[in-house]
Amino acid sequence: MKKRVSGLLIALAMVALVVAGCSNNDKKEEKKDRAEADIEWQMISPEDMKKVLETDDSTDYQIIDIQPEADYKKGHLPNSISVRAYPVDTEELEKLVVDNADQFKDGDNPIYVVCPGGGGGAKRTISLLIDEGIDESRLFIVENGAKKWPYKDDNKLWVTD
């Protein structure tokens, strides 16, 4: 009888281990989307960005444009720095932002982030820049992004390569 009970206990223990192993696989931690980070996103409207471009010296701010290369060549804000990382949703694309972060760390001037649509890609970029030590109070998203930039007819406000 003892052998039966021992065998039954061993079998139950093995079943418990298998079930526990399966449930751990089901609960693999999903990578959180940086666009959902608990950050107070600062937006700048196209109208206000236009004022910045028209009145401020380009050394008073920085613009990071994360559009893909083909889109960037079709048009971008003047004096923008191209970091072709859109949509910033893979480790490789995140690394592009991180590798370029040093050029934005110095100073306390505003940094404007432009992505195609003014949403998730810009938010992910800002989240990474904050992780790299850039004060979030300096970081702004250009609302509606490059695709809906309303001043594409003005060569001083839209540059093509």
N, C-alpha and C positions, 0 to 999 in steps of 0.2 A: 504494500500500500504506500509505503514511504517513497518507493521508486516512482510510483505513478504520480504522486503529489509533486515530487521534485521535478519530474519530467513536465508536468503541467505548468508548474511555476516557471520553468525555463522557457517553455513555449510562449507563455503569456509575456514574459520579459522581452523576448525577441519581437513579438508582435508590437509591444509598446514602443520599442526602439524604432521599428520600421515606421510606425504611425507618426512618431515624433519627428523622424527624419523627413517624412513627406510633408508634414505641416510646416517645417522650417523652410523647405523649398518653396512652398506656396506663399510664404510670407517674406520673400526676398525684399529687402528694402528698395523701394523704387527711388530713383534719383529725382530729387525735387527740381522743378523748373525754376531757374533763377528769376524768371519774369514774375514769379509769384512770391518773391522775397518780401519780407516785412520792411519795406523802405518807403519813405515818403517821396514818391516820384515827383520831381519838379518838371513842369511842362513850360515851354515857351511857344507862344502862338507864332504863326508865320508873320503876322503883322509886326509883332515885337522883335522877331528875329531880323526882319527887314530893317528896322530901326537900328539894331545893333550893327548890321553890316554897313549901313549908310553913315552912321555917326561915330562909331568906335574905331580906333586904330586896331588893325588886325593883331597887334601885339597885346591888346587888352583882353583877349579871349582866345580859345582854341576850339576848333570844330573837328570832331572825329566822324568820318563818314564810313559806315560799315557796309555799304552797298557792294554787291558783287562787281567785279572788274568791268564787265560790259555795261552795266547800269551806270557805274561811276563815270565811264567815258561819255555816256549819253548826256550826262549833266550832273553837276554838284554845286554846292555853295562855294563861293570863292574862298581861297586860303584854307580849304579843308584838307585834313590829313586822311588819306585813304588807308583804312585797315580792313581789308576785304574779308570780313569774318561773318557776314550775314548767312544764316540766321542765328549764329552763336549757340548752336544746340548740340554740338559734339565736343569731345575733348580736344580734338584737333583745332576746331574753330575758336574754342575758348583760349587755347594756347596762343593763337594769333593776337588776341586782345592782351593777354598777360605779357607776351613778349614785347608789345608796343607800349605798355603802361608807363615805363620810365620817362618817356618823352612828355608825359602829361602831369607828372608828380610835382614839379617845381612850381612855385608861385601860389597865388590864391585867386587867380582870375577864373572866370566861368569857363566851363567846358561844355560845349553843346554837342549832343550825339544825334546823328542823322542816320536813320535806317530807311528802307524803302517805304514802310508804312507807319512809322512813328510809334511802334508798339513793342512787342516781345523782344525783338533783336536789340533794340536800344536799352530796354530794361535789363536784359542779360548782360549787356556790355557794362552798364553802370554798376550792376552787382559785382562784376569781376573787378572793376576799377576800385570800388570801395574795398574789396578784399585785398587789393594791392596797396592800400594806404592812402588813397585819394579821398579827401573829405567830401562826403555826399552833398554838402551845401553848395559845392562848386559845380555839380553835375545837373544838366538839363536835357530834356528830350525835346527835339523840334517836333511839335504836333503835326500829325498827318504824314510826316516823312517826306522823302524826296519825290515820290510819285505824285503827290498832290501839292507840291510846292507851287503857289499861285503866281510866282514872279519869273517864270521861265522865259518870258520875252525880253527881260531886262538883262543885258550882258554884264551889268555890274552886280547882279544878284544871282546869276546862274551861269556857270562856266561849262563849256563842253571841250573835250579833248579831241 
